[in-house]
């Protein structure tokens, strides 16, 4: 699990900047303070919402 959390923390800033997500650092703090099992699905949910916003704005 530690390896997955480290990989997530390395991928997180790149993906968040690519999609223009603000306050991406909150997910890193949640990973360390709460749990990877909470922060990773939450980030994926918010990422999916952002992708939907971008697709609506593009069409």
GUKOLGU-400446 format. One record per residue (C-alpha): residue number from 1; residue in one letter; x, y, z. Coordinates in Angstrom, 1 decimal. Example, Ala and Ser with C-alpha at 12.3 -4.5 7.8 and 13.67 -1.06 7.14 Angstrom:
2
{n->1; res->a; east->12.3; north->-4.5; up->7.8}
{n->2; res->s; east->13.7; north->-1.1; up->7.1}
//
This chain:
59
{n->1; res->x; east->0.0; north->0.0; up->0.0}
{n->2; res->x; east->2.9; north->2.4; up->0.7}
{n->3; res->x; east->4.2; north->2.0; up->-2.8}
{n->4; res->x; east->0.7; north->2.8; up->-4.3}
{n->5; res->x; east->0.5; north->5.9; up->-2.1}
{n->6; res->x; east->3.9; north->7.1; up->-3.2}
{n->7; res->x; east->3.0; north->6.5; up->-6.8}
{n->8; res->x; east->-0.2; north->8.5; up->-6.3}
{n->9; res->x; east->1.6; north->11.4; up->-4.6}
{n->10; res->x; east->4.1; north->11.5; up->-7.6}
{n->11; res->x; east->1.3; north->11.4; up->-10.2}
{n->12; res->x; east->-1.1; north->13.8; up->-8.4}
{n->13; res->x; east->0.5; north->17.2; up->-9.2}
{n->14; res->x; east->1.0; north->16.4; up->-12.8}
{n->15; res->x; east->-2.5; north->15.2; up->-13.4}
{n->16; res->x; east->-4.0; north->18.0; up->-11.4}
{n->17; res->x; east->-2.1; north->20.7; up->-13.3}
{n->18; res->x; east->-2.9; north->19.0; up->-16.6}
{n->19; res->x; east->-6.6; north->19.3; up->-15.9}
{n->20; res->x; east->-6.4; north->22.7; up->-14.2}
{n->21; res->x; east->-7.6; north->21.4; up->-10.8}
{n->22; res->x; east->-7.2; north->23.8; up->-7.9}
{n->23; res->x; east->-6.3; north->22.8; up->-4.4}
{n->24; res->x; east->-4.8; north->19.5; up->-5.5}
{n->25; res->x; east->-2.5; north->19.6; up->-2.5}
{n->26; res->x; east->-5.5; north->18.7; up->-0.3}
{n->27; res->x; east->-5.4; north->15.2; up->-1.6}
{n->28; res->x; east->-1.8; north->14.8; up->-0.7}
{n->29; res->x; east->-2.5; north->16.0; up->2.9}
{n->30; res->x; east->-5.4; north->13.6; up->3.1}
{n->31; res->x; east->-3.2; north->10.8; up->1.9}
{n->32; res->x; east->-0.7; north->11.4; up->4.7}
{n->33; res->x; east->-3.2; north->12.4; up->7.5}
{n->34; res->x; east->-6.2; north->10.2; up->6.8}
{n->35; res->x; east->-5.6; north->7.3; up->4.4}
{n->36; res->x; east->-4.7; north->6.5; up->0.9}
{n->37; res->x; east->-7.9; north->4.5; up->0.7}
{n->38; res->x; east->-9.9; north->7.7; up->1.2}
{n->39; res->x; east->-7.9; north->10.3; up->-0.7}
{n->40; res->x; east->-7.3; north->8.3; up->-3.9}
{n->41; res->x; east->-11.0; north->7.5; up->-4.7}
{n->42; res->x; east->-11.9; north->11.1; up->-3.7}
{n->43; res->x; east->-9.3; north->12.4; up->-6.2}
{n->44; res->x; east->-10.6; north->10.1; up->-8.9}
{n->45; res->x; east->-14.2; north->11.3; up->-8.3}
{n->46; res->x; east->-13.1; north->15.0; up->-8.5}
{n->47; res->x; east->-11.0; north->14.2; up->-11.6}
{n->48; res->x; east->-14.0; north->12.7; up->-13.3}
{n->49; res->x; east->-16.1; north->15.7; up->-12.5}
{n->50; res->x; east->-13.4; north->18.0; up->-13.9}
{n->51; res->x; east->-13.2; north->15.9; up->-17.1}
{n->52; res->x; east->-17.0; north->16.2; up->-17.5}
{n->53; res->x; east->-16.8; north->20.0; up->-17.1}
{n->54; res->x; east->-14.1; north->20.2; up->-19.7}
{n->55; res->x; east->-16.0; north->18.1; up->-22.2}
{n->56; res->x; east->-19.1; north->20.2; up->-21.7}
{n->57; res->x; east->-17.2; north->23.4; up->-22.2}
{n->58; res->x; east->-15.6; north->22.0; up->-25.4}
{n->59; res->x; east->-18.8; north->21.0; up->-27.0}
//
